Amino acid sequence: MLKKSFLAIAAVFAVLGLTLIGCINNPKNSSDKNGHEYPEAYNNYSDNTKRLYNYLADNYGKNIISGQMDTAWATNSRIDMIARVYADTEKYPAIKGFDFIDLPFSWGGYGQNEIDEAIEWWNGTNRMRGDTPAKKLLPDKPDIRGIVTFCWHWRAGEEYQFYTNQTSYRIPMKDGKLDTAHENFQEIIEDLDEVAALLKQLKDRDIPILWRPLHEAAGNFHLGQPGWFWWGASGPEANIALWEFMYDYLTNEKKLNNLIWVWNGQHKNWFPDPKTVHIVGYDHYAPAKNYSSQKLKFNEALNMIPDRNRMIALSENGSIPDPDNCKRDGAMWSWFMVWNDHTDDENVTNNNNFWSGEYHNTRTHKNYIYNHELVITLDELPDLTKYRIE
């Protein structure tokens, strides 16, 4: 009897041990300390992509990572957003945002220029005011790597526009599926191939990307209006089909294992297969100088997720939430991403300058944010090529 009991207990411990080992070796079956499951894609991430995801997971709920969107349509000699942030705060953002806004065109080397700047940012440099070579931002901390994120204002159709009211281009659908025989689908493939070739340059250097395509697909769907971008204009079914196809094409066909997929559809009806969503982003431009936590939008984003176990980021914003309010309200965004300025004169105060001036954020508030103990700036990042990988 005792022997049988001992064997039974030993068997239980053996099963528990195997389960524990399985969780360690297979992170998709485990959760981080905040209860957010690792995406199934984690096992196929490149090494540095695993490190970046782990860093985001370790900080989620405790700190907010600072981010600033670059101006994809203007050279740094005209509008250098990184220099503008530093001029106001004497700090650099931890994340720099890029945009493939003019693809499929390549005006003046466009597309490649963005990739070159992303490589520089990862290396802790920035081409300040047109400097050549790029300037080392933190010479006393040469191992710090800047975090890279990309979105894509995807131009398509004969009009080469992305707004629904400016192009007749739509996602081709037939019998509830992508119509792969349609000429629009061939254009989609050509554009994805162009983007994949650019992104591969970052993969080859093991530079991880917070990849945010097909953003704001729902538009004002909650007001009964179509999406303001063509990729949302045909409704959720078509958008989901395109998202899932893009995910499969870039992940399996193009083998881009350096992408952390940030879904930013803005409405639960647009939520695709959860396996294809690694982080959820929400774009929200609060009223000027509204520094609340934006908890209602945080919860709205959280409620879009079927299993509610993804990190939530403020993937575009004007006014920056006060971290103290975020902590108090339980709305600790993974990162914020202030949109870029639209005027060359950094002293102009208007609603199109999302960083400069004092329309959206006062200079006092910007300094407060960038020096807040809960906000991570570039100088506080670890060497993301040596962060934990397990």
C-alpha positions in Angstrom: 0.0 0.0 0.0 2.8 2.4 1.0 4.7 1.5 -2.1 1.7 2.1 -4.4 1.1 5.4 -2.7 4.8 6.4 -3.1 4.7 5.5 -6.8 1.5 7.5 -7.3 3.0 10.5 -5.6 6.2 10.1 -7.6 4.1 10.0 -10.8 2.3 13.2 -9.9 5.6 15.0 -9.3 7.0 13.6 -12.6 4.0 15.0 -14.5 4.3 18.3 -12.7 8.0 18.4 -13.6 7.4 17.6 -17.2 4.7 20.3 -17.3 7.1 22.8 -15.8 9.8 21.9 -18.2 7.3 22.2 -21.1 6.3 25.7 -20.0 9.9 26.8 -19.8 10.8 25.4 -23.1 7.6 26.4 -24.8 6.8 30.0 -23.7 3.5 30.1 -25.7 2.0 27.9 -23.0 3.2 30.1 -20.2 2.2 33.6 -18.9 4.3 36.5 -17.9 4.1 37.9 -14.4 1.2 40.1 -15.4 -0.9 37.1 -16.6 -0.5 37.9 -20.3 0.2 34.8 -22.4 3.2 34.7 -24.7 2.0 34.6 -28.4 2.4 31.3 -30.1 4.8 33.0 -32.6 7.3 33.5 -29.7 9.0 30.2 -30.4 9.7 31.3 -33.9 10.9 34.8 -33.1 14.5 35.7 -33.8 16.7 36.0 -30.7 16.5 39.7 -30.4 12.8 39.7 -31.1 12.4 37.4 -28.1 14.5 39.7 -26.0 12.4 42.8 -27.0 9.1 41.0 -26.3 10.5 39.9 -22.9 11.5 43.4 -22.1 8.0 44.7 -23.0 6.4 41.9 -20.9 8.7 42.6 -17.9 7.8 46.3 -17.8 4.1 46.0 -18.7 1.9 47.3 -15.8 4.9 48.8 -14.1 6.4 51.4 -16.5 5.4 53.2 -19.7 7.9 53.3 -22.6 8.3 56.7 -24.3 7.8 56.9 -28.1 8.0 59.6 -30.8 6.8 59.3 -34.4 9.2 60.5 -37.1 8.2 62.5 -40.2 8.4 60.0 -43.0 7.6 62.8 -45.5 10.3 65.2 -44.5 14.1 64.8 -44.1 15.6 65.3 -40.7 17.3 68.4 -42.0 13.8 69.9 -42.1 11.9 68.3 -39.2 14.0 66.2 -36.8 11.5 64.9 -34.3 14.2 63.3 -32.1 16.1 66.6 -31.9 12.9 68.4 -31.0 12.1 66.0 -28.1 15.7 66.4 -26.8 15.5 70.2 -27.1 12.4 70.3 -24.8 13.4 67.5 -22.3 17.1 66.8 -22.6 16.0 63.2 -23.0 15.5 60.9 -26.0 12.5 58.6 -26.6 13.0 54.9 -26.3 10.9 54.1 -29.4 11.1 55.8 -32.7 8.2 55.4 -35.1 8.6 55.0 -38.9 6.0 54.9 -41.7 6.1 53.4 -45.2 3.7 56.2 -46.1 4.8 56.7 -49.7 5.2 53.1 -50.9 4.9 51.8 -53.5 6.8 54.9 -54.7 10.5 55.3 -54.1 10.8 59.1 -54.4 14.3 60.2 -53.5 15.2 56.7 -52.2 12.1 56.6 -50.1 11.5 53.3 -48.2 15.2 52.6 -48.1 15.8 55.9 -46.3 13.4 54.7 -43.6 15.2 51.4 -43.3 18.6 53.1 -43.0 17.3 55.4 -40.3 15.8 52.4 -38.4 19.1 50.6 -38.5 20.8 53.8 -37.2 18.2 54.0 -34.4 18.7 50.4 -33.3 22.4 51.2 -33.2 21.7 54.1 -30.8 22.3 56.8 -33.4 20.2 59.4 -35.3 21.0 61.5 -38.3 20.4 64.8 -36.4 19.8 67.8 -38.7 21.3 65.9 -41.6 24.5 64.9 -39.8 26.8 62.5 -41.7 27.5 60.1 -40.2 24.7 59.6 -37.8 25.3 61.0 -34.3 25.8 58.6 -31.4 23.1 59.8 -29.0 24.5 58.4 -25.8 28.3 58.0 -26.2 28.7 57.1 -22.6 26.2 54.2 -23.1 27.3 52.7 -26.5 25.4 49.4 -26.0 21.9 50.9 -25.7 19.6 50.1 -28.7 16.7 52.2 -29.7 13.3 50.3 -30.2 11.9 50.5 -33.8 8.2 50.5 -34.8 6.7 50.7 -38.3 3.2 51.5 -39.5 2.2 51.8 -43.2 -0.1 54.4 -44.8 -0.6 52.1 -47.7 -1.1 53.9 -51.0 -3.0 51.8 -53.6 -5.1 51.9 -56.8 -4.8 54.3 -59.7 -5.1 57.3 -57.3 -2.2 56.0 -55.1 -4.1 57.2 -52.0 -4.9 55.6 -48.7 -8.0 57.6 -47.6 -11.3 55.9 -48.5 -12.7 59.1 -50.0 -9.7 59.6 -52.3 -9.4 56.2 -53.9 -11.8 53.6 -55.3 -9.4 50.8 -54.4 -10.9 48.1 -52.2 -9.9 44.7 -50.8 -11.0 42.1 -53.4 -13.4 39.5 -52.0 -15.3 36.6 -53.4 -17.5 34.2 -51.5 -16.3 35.5 -48.2 -12.6 35.1 -49.1 -9.9 37.1 -50.7 -10.3 37.0 -54.5 -6.8 35.9 -55.5 -7.7 36.2 -59.2 -8.6 39.8 -58.9 -6.1 42.4 -60.3 -6.2 44.2 -56.9 -4.9 41.1 -55.2 -1.9 41.1 -57.6 -1.2 44.7 -56.6 -1.4 43.6 -52.9 1.2 40.9 -53.6 3.5 43.3 -55.4 3.3 45.8 -52.6 3.9 43.2 -49.9 6.9 41.9 -51.8 8.4 45.4 -51.8 7.8 45.9 -48.1 9.1 42.4 -47.3 12.4 43.1 -49.2 12.8 46.3 -47.0 12.0 44.6 -43.8 14.3 41.7 -44.6 17.3 44.1 -44.3 16.3 44.5 -40.6 15.7 40.8 -40.2 19.2 40.1 -41.5 20.6 42.3 -38.8 18.2 40.7 -36.2 16.6 44.1 -35.6 13.1 43.5 -34.0 10.2 45.6 -35.2 6.9 46.5 -33.6 5.0 46.0 -36.8 1.6 47.9 -37.0 0.0 47.5 -40.4 -3.6 48.2 -41.4 -4.0 50.6 -38.6 -7.3 52.2 -37.6 -9.3 49.9 -39.9 -12.6 50.5 -38.2 -12.4 54.3 -38.5 -15.7 55.7 -37.3 -17.6 52.4 -37.6 -19.1 53.1 -34.1 -20.8 56.1 -35.7 -22.2 54.1 -38.7 -19.5 55.3 -41.1 -17.1 53.3 -43.2 -13.4 53.1 -42.4 -11.4 56.2 -43.4 -8.7 54.0 -44.9 -9.3 51.7 -47.9 -8.3 48.6 -45.9 -11.3 49.2 -43.6 -13.8 50.6 -46.1 -15.2 47.1 -47.0 -16.0 46.2 -43.5 -14.5 43.8 -40.9 -14.7 40.5 -43.0 -12.5 41.9 -45.8 -10.1 43.6 -43.4 -9.6 40.4 -41.3 -9.0 38.4 -44.5 -6.3 40.8 -45.6 -4.7 40.9 -42.1 -4.6 37.1 -41.8 -3.3 36.8 -45.3 -0.6 39.4 -44.7 0.4 37.7 -41.4 0.8 34.3 -43.2 2.6 35.8 -46.2 5.2 37.8 -44.3 5.6 35.1 -41.6 5.6 31.9 -43.5 6.3 32.9 -47.1 8.9 35.6 -46.4 10.2 34.2 -43.1 10.2 37.5 -41.3 10.6 36.3 -37.8 11.6 39.7 -36.4 8.0 41.2 -36.5 6.0 41.6 -33.3 2.5 42.1 -34.8 0.7 45.1 -33.2 -3.0 45.0 -34.2 -4.6 48.4 -34.2 -8.1 47.8 -35.7 -9.9 50.0 -33.2 -13.0 47.8 -32.9 -13.7 44.3 -31.7 -15.5 43.4 -34.9 -12.2 43.8 -36.7 -10.3 41.5 -34.4 -8.6 38.6 -36.4 -7.4 35.2 -35.4 -5.8 35.8 -32.0 -2.7 33.8 -33.0 -1.9 36.7 -35.4 -2.1 39.4 -32.8 0.9 39.8 -30.4 0.1 43.2 -28.9 -3.0 45.5 -29.2 -2.5 49.1 -30.0 -5.1 51.8 -29.7 -4.8 55.3 -31.3 -6.4 58.0 -29.3 -6.0 61.8 -29.6 -7.5 63.2 -26.4 -8.4 66.9 -26.2 -5.5 69.2 -26.0 -3.7 69.2 -22.6 -6.0 66.4 -21.4 -3.5 64.4 -19.3 -5.9 61.8 -17.9 -5.1 58.1 -18.1 -7.5 57.6 -20.9 -8.7 54.6 -19.0 -12.0 54.3 -21.0 -9.9 53.8 -24.2 -7.6 51.4 -22.4 -10.5 49.3 -21.3 -12.1 49.5 -24.7 -9.0 48.1 -26.3 -8.7 45.4 -23.6 -12.4 44.4 -24.2 -11.7 43.9 -27.9 -9.4 40.9 -27.1 -11.3 37.6 -26.9 -9.0 36.1 -24.2 -8.0 39.6 -22.7 -4.3 38.5 -22.4 -2.5 40.9 -24.7 -0.4 43.9 -23.8 -2.1 47.3 -24.7 -0.2 50.2 -26.1 -1.2 53.8 -26.9 0.1 53.5 -30.5 -0.7 57.1 -31.5 -1.5 60.1 -29.4 -1.3 63.8 -29.0 -1.7 64.7 -25.3 0.4 62.4 -23.2 -1.3 60.7 -20.2 0.1 61.5 -16.8 1.7 58.2 -15.6 0.5 58.8 -12.1 -3.1 58.9 -13.4 -2.4 55.7 -15.4 -1.1 53.9 -12.4 -4.0 55.0 -10.2 -6.6 54.0 -12.8 -5.0 50.7 -13.7 -4.3 51.9 -17.3 -0.6 51.4 -17.7 -0.1 51.6 -21.4 2.9 49.6 -22.6 4.1 52.6 -24.5 2.9 56.0 -25.9 3.7 57.3 -29.4 3.3 61.1 -29.9 2.5 61.8 -33.5 4.9 64.0 -35.6 4.8 67.7 -36.3 3.6 69.0 -39.6 5.3 72.3 -39.8 9.0 73.1 -40.3 8.9 75.9 -37.6 9.2 74.1 -34.3 8.0 77.2 -32.5 4.6 77.2 -34.2 1.8 76.3 -31.8 -1.1 74.6 -33.6 -3.1 71.4 -33.6 -0.9 69.9 -36.4 2.3 70.1 -34.3 1.7 67.2 -32.0 5.0 67.6 -30.2 6.3 71.1 -30.7 4.7 74.2 -29.3 2.2 74.0 -26.5 -1.1 73.1 -28.2 -1.2 69.4 -27.1 1.3 69.3 -24.3 2.9 72.2 -22.4 6.7 72.2 -22.2 6.4 71.8 -18.5 4.3 68.6 -19.0 6.7 67.2 -21.6 9.6 67.7 -19.1 7.5 66.1 -16.4 6.7 63.1 -18.6 10.3 62.5 -19.8 11.7 62.7 -16.3 9.0 60.7 -14.6 10.1 57.6 -12.7 7.5 55.5 -14.4 8.5 56.5 -18.0 11.3 54.8 -19.7 13.5 56.9 -22.0 16.3 55.8 -24.3 19.1 56.2 -21.7 17.2 53.8 -19.4 16.9 50.9 -21.9 19.1 47.8 -21.4 21.3 46.3 -24.2 18.5 44.6 -26.0 21.0 42.2 -27.7 21.8 40.8 -24.2 18.4 40.8 -22.5 16.9 37.6 -21.3 15.8 35.2 -24.0 14.2 32.4 -21.9 
